[in-house]
Amino acid sequence: MTASDQAVKLDPSWRVPLSGEFSSAHMAALRAFLVAERDAGKAIFPAARNWFRALDLTPLDAVRVVILGQDPYHGPGQAHGLCFSVPPGVRPPPSLGNIYKELKADLDIDPPRHGFLESWARQGVLLLNSVLTVESGRAASHKDKGWERFTDVVIALVAAKEAPVVFLLWGSYAQKKAAFVRDVAAGGHHLVLKAAHPSPLSAHNGFLGCRHFSQANAFLTARGLAPIDWALPPAV
């Protein structure tokens, strides 16, 4: 499946404003790269049907929170199109384990036995990676192939929304990518919360104890929007 094929299936709130991106030269080059990688026998994660899963599950008009990742997990069976999330039956990676630790400390939510975050996406949490594909076993292997330009436009569309949105920017990569989003403290109408990445290498440098989940809900509630139910149901 090509990116242009999938674009037709997206919710109109994304499909219409992104139509120019899907017909752009850099997306054509990206498609050619992905086809060549596939034809060379390389395994690409996630499956093509899940490249735009974050957009499929969270229409633009429904976005209330944005969490930015870098690129998909590169182990077999892990990536399914939502940043930090893994399918049911796959052990939660260490970064997600630290996210669960913060949820427990912040909102007293017990960690689930799985790493499937789809219920967040269905509530309006856009779980977006900057790069939407990766080669098996090679982190950042699809960096600078065109995905970053596409996801820059996705973030800009969210930032242009009149309704307030919470941006959870964990780590310097996410913070640089969304640096143009105007926080309420700078005269904007969105809330931008920054912390260290939840990776075991950095979580103790400011992620654990950040209380982003309760702050996000307090911001949404104060503006008449429904809070996110961060408690994850059992995976099926």
Secondary structure, 3 states (H helix, E strand, C coil): CCHHHHHHHCCHHHHCCCHHHHCCHHHHHHHHHHHHHHHCCCCEECCHHHCCHHHHHCCHHHCCEEEEECCCCCCCCCCCCCCCCCCCCCCCCHHHHHHHHHHHHHHCCCCCCCCCCHHHHHCCEEEEECCCCEECCECCCCCCCCHHHHHHHHHHHHHCCCCCCEEEEECHHHHHHCCCCCEHHHCCCEEEEEECCCCCCCHHHCCCCCCHHHHHHHHHHHCCCCCCCCCCCCCC
